[in-house]
Amino acid sequence: MQNLEDYTPEMLVFYQNLPAPVQNAVRHADVELEDLDSLAVFAENLAKLYDGGRRTEG
């Protein structure tokens, strides 16, 4: 689980602007996110997974 107290101010702003399901997944992830770039890549990949799960075809 992520400790948001370890996030930089920039990381917190980025995190707070993520969709709620992605925020929840990031918060509970057992990965080391040390900087904004690693957080952004991780969140982008999660967002793709969540978006893909909600799409419906024709």
N, C-alpha and C positions, 0 to 999 in steps of 0.2 A: 504494500500500500504506500502511496506517495505521501510524503510529509510536505504539505504546501508551505510550511514555514521555511523550508530550505530553498524555495523558489526565489529567483531574483524578481524585482518589481516588474520587469518586462515579461517574464514567464507567467507571473500572476495575471497580468492584463490579458495575455494571449489565452490562458486557461479560462478566465472568466468569460471570454467571448466565444468559447466553443459551445456547440449545441449540448444540451443537458445529457443525452445518452453518451456522448463522447467524453464529457467531463467525468461522468461516473466511471466509465471504463478506464480513463487515465488515472483517476484517483485510486482505483483498486488494482492497478497494474503492478506486477512484481518485476519491474524493470527499473534500471537506473537512468534517470533523466537528469543530466547534469547541467544542461544549458538550453537556451531557447531553440537552437537548431534541432537537438535531439527530441525535444518536446514537440516541435512542429512536425517533424517527420513521423513520429509515432501517432500523433493526433490525426494527421492526414491519412495515414493508412487505416486507422480506426474508422474515420469518417467514410472512407470508401467502402469498408465492410458494412457499416450501418446503412449507407445509401443503397448499396447493392441489394441488401436484404429487403428494402421497402419498394423497390421497383417492380412494376408489373408489366408484362409484355402484352401488347395488342389485344 
